Each structure stands twice: as C-alpha cells, then as structure tokens.
C-alpha cells in the first residue's frame, strides 16, 4: 500500500495514513533525536546545578541556636557551678548576666566564641536574667533562672566594730557561728589590708576563730579594711556563708603599759614617751597574774565581779568594781580597787589574779589612779605584765596573739 497523495494546492496532509507508512516514518528518526525529545544532557546538568545552589543557600542561612545553663525557668538552680552559654551553628557576639540584687556576672568566651562561662558562680537565692546574641543575628535570646537558697548558713562576728578606733594591739578577730572544716576556702574569702601597707597574716586558734595581725603592732593612724566575700563559700558540708561586705577600722595613738609585779608599778607610755606611772597590786602567791602581752578587749565603768565565775567558789562578790578593763577571756582585768587599803598599792600583791589600782567607790573620783588610767585607755591598748611568777598567757586567751612569734603565727594560717 502506498502513501496517500498530498495535494500541492492545499498544502495539507491527507487524514489517512497506512500502518506501514507510520512505521517507516518512525524508523527514519535518529535514535539520538528521539532521546533528545525527553531531555538533553545540557538540561540535566542545569537541573543538578540548581539543586546544589538551593542546598548551599539553606546551609548559609541556618539559624544559630543558643543554649543557657541553668535552663531558663529553673526555680532552684545550683549556685555551686558557673553560668554557661553555648551556641550551635554560629558564634556568640555578646552575653550579659544580671541579678535582681543589682549584681552582675562577668565571664569569658572560648577561642571559637561558641561558649561563654561566668568567672564566678551565681549567688544563692538570686534571680538572674541572661541576655545572649549570636553574631549576625537580629534577635536576642533571653533566659531567666533563680538559684536555690542554702540549707544551713554561717557568719563571722568580727572585732573591732566597724568605723571604730582602737589601740595598736587590736587584732582583727572573727568568730564563726559554725565549725569550719574547709579553713583554706574560708580564709581565702577574707582579706585584711592596711594603709600604710604591711604584711597581714591570718591564724586559726580553733575551727571557729580566725585572727589577723601584722608582725609587730600596728602603726598609729593605720586604716584597716576587712573584706568578707563569704557569701556561698562552703565552710563545711552543706554549710554556706552569707556575708558579702567591707568594713574599715582605725588605729589611734600608741599606748603601751608595762606592769612590773616585782616593783608593783605600772608605767604607761604614749607614742614612745612616758605618759604616767601608777602603783599597783597584782595576784598573790596563790593566785598569780598571767604574764605576757595582753590587749584590752572590754571596758566597763563599773561591773560586778563574782569569784564563782572564775572557779574560785564564793571567795568574793563585788557588785560595783570601778574602771574594769578585760585582759583575758578567763577573767583577768586591770581595774580600780576601793576596798583595799591605799598602802597596798605599790607594796603588796594581794589580788586573785587581776591588776588593781587605787580607786574610789562610785567610779567618779577623777583624782585616783583607777579613774585616770581608765580615762587614758581604749580598746586595743597593750598591757604587758612581767615578773608575776606566772607563765605566759595563752595566745588564744583573749586578743593576745602577740605572745606568738611571727613564725608560729604564720604557721597557723591555712593559705
């Protein structure tokens, strides 16, 4: 069967084709051309490049993810670990950590700037707001958390009082309300500095007492600063400090009084020059007075003295002892005495261990030695007793650490 005739006049192909003609026409088409009708190699390559470009754009615009530790919303966060901020798929541009108590935590980035760590741990019982931003980001990440409060706490009661003026022998003494196991941690959190500057070292007398002093007495006019950074310092298992404060003390004039119980005289020196001399009476042979360097730690215009409080039964009970100044915790005072004969002072040692000066009942007679010495004295003044027939007072018995050599004093430091 032949192909149907096509009219030259109409230019249109006849509507009828034979099966053989169709097959012949298909057979005449090159194989490559038939494949090209679906897709060309050039088109396939272009399609692959487009997909790669799309993937590249998605990777470049992947959003940085910032994570804060402790987790935002935590109500009882640990305060024994630093705050950490990390970022994935980016770098950190800035981090701030602010507490509701007005404090802030500074910190440092790692080299890649993918992690920030606070330099100090957060404080207990404090709400913190962390604000962090990734490099190139328009939005900030804000997280909040609150640290838990410690179960048990301790504080240190300090001597002398803030803003007070004391004599040159006054140490800085702290007594803690809980026994301290980690002495080094507690001592590192306490600093004592002086103007003019001098080396100051701490000495532990017990697990509840820590004193600070220089090698020799303070210089007159010294300004002393005590800094307590004890908040959240763990002194023993589960017991934390709560103090974060700074206080100052001042040293006044230098007054050092020397009591010689062989001559029964007390010589008072003020800034190196003799200021006064008084006849005294010390402890008798059965109740000798401690010898050594002692510091006035308490002062009373009048006070009651009762023998039972110092282990002497009912030997005495005097309700109005005038001008009493404490030298030891165990009960040694330098005080006025109105009940003994005037002739005793300067000639006999008749007391139960205290140093007595002639005085008047009522503590108002300004002409007597007891009144004069009291009025010339202040807390922290030094009283040295010698030739008493008694051994040197223990350094821990009162504020009397000056009886230790500098080497022995420094040996009691935990840092």
Secondary structure, DSSP 4 states (H G I P E B T S, - for coil): -PPPP--TTT----S---HHHHHHHHHTS-HHHHHHTT--HHHHHHHHHHHHHHHHHHHHTPPPEEEEESPTT-SSB-SSSEEEEEEESS-EEEEEEEETTS-EE-EEE-TTSSEEEEEEEPPTT-EEEEEEEETT-SS-EEEEEEBPPPSEEE-EEEES-TT-EE-TT--EEEEESS--S-HHHHHHTEEEEEES----EEEEEETTEEEEE-SSPPPTT-EEEEEEE-BT-EEETTEEE--EEEEEEEE---EEEEEETTTTEEEEEETTEEEEEEEEE-B-TTSPPPBEEEE--EEEEEEEEEGGGGT-TTS-EEEEEEEEEE--TTS-EEEEESSS-GGGTTT---BSSSEEEE--TTS--TTSHHHHHHHH--TT-EEEEESSSSPBPPTTTTT-GGGS-HHHHHHT---
